[in-house]
């Protein structure tokens, strides 16, 4: 395998995306911070202590930059789930429909076309989630959030792919059939290094499905670099962005554990601080 390149930016996604040129990214695989769910202890984080409207507006601005950097026929694979919140008036729990609201934001971009939704079923979710609501009595069962959608959108246009690149990216018939199934049963992950990590198998599958060998994969909320690691495994270049310097450092460590040739660079406020 030839050496792949992996660029990591420390900073907020909206600002750091400006470093990426138009029409240069084949695939964006990401799971943005959930609204008011986790405190990442950074002044530029999104979602924590924001109103819901502020949160959606901020993500909309970031998605606008994501669309700009996508190649024609490039894909966005957005993993997001619904969350529970407490009503300030009734003081009762309700479900915030992030799944629908973020789908709406992406669907409003005129250059994007909706391709469908994959559902990730967390096979190791905590049993306690099943009892959430009015347990042990009717009638306020809160529906489990253990099933998370992955919305897939395509940017209009076409690009030519050399035959040799297509062959390097070939998928077997059996795997092709498996990947196109609408529900994926995947184990959850440890939250020791990061409180919201999707399993490696999730970006691994999406990268195989929606990019070619040598393409660039972007995660504007990369956390500890799960998508970047799987891009490296599959012979793709990658770009990751995160506000937390310690998460980016963990991403570097995770990339280095993969025994494949790779060039890794870190940029902090536009300055290359590691190579």
SVG drawing of the C-alpha trace seen along z (x, -y; Angstrom):
<svg xmlns="http://www.w3.org/2000/svg" viewBox="-51 -30 58 44">
<polyline fill="none" stroke="black" stroke-width="0.4" points="0.0,0.0 1.3,-3.5 1.7,-6.1 -1.5,-7.8 -1.8,-11.4 -3.7,-12.4 -4.2,-16.0 -5.5,-16.9 -6.8,-20.4 -7.2,-21.6 -10.0,-24.1 -13.7,-24.5 -15.1,-22.9 -16.6,-26.0 -13.3,-27.8 -11.0,-24.9 -13.1,-23.8 -12.0,-27.1 -8.6,-25.5 -10.0,-22.9 -10.3,-23.7 -13.6,-23.5 -14.5,-20.2 -11.7,-18.1 -13.4,-15.6 -15.0,-12.4 -16.6,-11.4 -17.6,-13.0 -18.3,-10.5 -19.2,-12.2 -21.3,-12.2 -21.7,-15.8 -22.0,-16.6 -25.5,-16.0 -27.5,-18.9 -27.0,-19.6 -25.8,-16.1 -22.1,-16.3 -19.8,-19.0 -16.5,-18.8 -15.1,-21.5 -14.1,-23.8 -15.2,-27.4 -15.8,-26.7 -17.8,-23.5 -21.2,-23.1 -24.4,-22.1 -23.7,-22.4 -25.5,-25.4 -26.8,-26.5 -30.4,-26.8 -31.7,-24.2 -32.1,-26.9 -28.5,-28.0 -27.3,-24.4 -29.2,-23.8 -27.9,-27.1 -24.3,-26.3 -24.5,-22.8 -26.2,-24.3 -23.3,-26.6 -20.8,-23.8 -22.8,-21.6 -22.7,-24.5 -18.9,-24.3 -19.0,-20.5 -21.1,-20.8 -18.6,-23.3 -15.6,-21.0 -17.3,-17.9 -16.4,-16.7 -19.1,-16.2 -20.7,-12.9 -19.2,-13.1 -21.1,-11.7 -22.1,-12.9 -22.8,-10.1 -24.2,-11.6 -24.7,-9.5 -27.1,-11.1 -29.6,-9.8 -32.5,-11.2 -32.0,-12.3 -34.1,-12.7 -34.7,-16.1 -36.8,-17.5 -39.6,-19.9 -39.3,-23.1 -43.0,-23.5 -44.3,-20.0 -41.0,-18.8 -41.4,-15.6 -39.1,-13.8 -39.6,-14.0 -37.6,-13.0 -35.7,-15.6 -36.0,-14.6 -32.4,-15.3 -32.7,-12.6 -35.4,-14.5 -34.1,-18.1 -30.6,-17.4 -32.0,-15.5 -34.1,-18.6 -31.0,-20.9 -29.1,-18.7 -32.2,-18.2 -32.5,-22.0 -29.2,-22.2 -30.1,-22.3 -26.9,-20.5 -27.5,-17.5 -29.6,-14.4 -30.9,-12.1 -29.7,-8.5 -31.3,-6.8 -30.8,-6.0 -28.9,-3.1 -29.8,-2.2 -27.1,-1.2 -28.5,1.1 -26.3,1.0 -26.0,4.6 -24.4,3.8 -26.6,1.0 -27.2,0.8 -30.2,2.6 -31.2,-0.4 -32.3,-2.2 -35.1,0.3 -36.7,-0.8 -36.6,-4.5 -40.0,-6.2 -42.9,-5.1 -41.5,-1.7 -43.0,0.5 -46.4,-1.0 -48.1,-2.2 -48.3,-4.5 -45.2,-6.6 -42.8,-4.2 -39.9,-6.2 -38.8,-4.6 -35.2,-3.4 -32.6,-5.4 -30.4,-2.3 -31.2,-2.5 -29.2,-5.3 -29.7,-6.5 -27.0,-7.3 -28.3,-9.7 -26.5,-9.5 -26.6,-12.4 -24.9,-12.8 -23.6,-16.0 -24.8,-16.4 -22.4,-15.8 -20.1,-13.1 -16.3,-12.4 -14.2,-10.1 -12.5,-7.2 -9.5,-5.5 -10.1,-1.8 -7.1,-0.7 -8.5,-2.7 -11.9,-1.0 -10.2,2.4 -8.3,1.5 -11.6,0.5 -13.6,3.6 -16.1,5.1 -17.1,8.7 -20.7,9.7 -21.3,11.1 -20.0,8.0 -21.9,5.7 -25.1,7.4 -24.3,7.2 -23.4,3.5 -26.6,2.5 -28.7,3.9 -30.7,1.1 -29.9,2.3 -26.4,2.9 -26.0,4.8 -22.8,3.4 -21.3,3.5 -21.0,0.3 -17.6,-1.0 -15.7,-1.9 -16.2,-5.5 -12.9,-5.8 -11.0,-7.8 -14.0,-9.7 -17.7,-9.8 -19.2,-9.4 -17.3,-7.0 -18.9,-5.1 -17.5,-1.6 -14.7,-1.2 -16.8,1.0 -19.3,-1.8 -16.9,-4.2 -15.0,-1.2 -18.2,-0.1 -19.1,-3.6 -15.6,-4.3 -15.8,-1.1 -19.2,-1.9 -18.8,-5.6 -15.2,-6.2 -12.4,-4.9 -8.8,-3.9 -6.8,-7.2 -9.8,-9.4 -9.9,-11.9 -12.3,-11.2 -13.2,-14.0 -14.6,-14.0 -15.2,-17.6 -15.9,-16.2 -13.2,-13.6 -12.9,-13.0 -10.2,-10.3 -10.0,-9.6 -12.1,-6.5 -12.9,-7.5 -9.3,-8.6 -8.0,-5.2 -10.4,-3.3 -9.5,-5.6 -5.8,-4.6 -6.7,-0.9 -8.5,-1.1 -5.8,-3.2 -7.6,-6.5 -6.3,-9.9 -8.1,-11.7 -8.7,-15.0 -9.9,-15.3 -11.0,-18.3 -11.6,-18.6 -11.6,-21.4 -9.9,-19.3 -6.1,-19.1 -5.9,-15.9 -8.4,-14.1 -6.3,-15.0 -3.2,-13.7 -5.0,-10.5 -5.9,-10.3 -2.2,-10.5 -1.5,-7.7 -4.3,-5.6 -3.1,-6.2 0.4,-5.2 -0.8,-1.9 -1.9,-0.9 1.1,0.8 0.6,-1.0 2.8,-3.8 1.3,-7.2 2.2,-10.9 0.5,-12.6 0.3,-16.4 -1.3,-18.4 -2.3,-22.1 -3.2,-24.4 -4.6,-27.8 -3.2,-27.3 0.3,-26.5 1.8,-23.0 3.0,-21.8 3.7,-18.2 4.7,-16.1"/>
</svg>
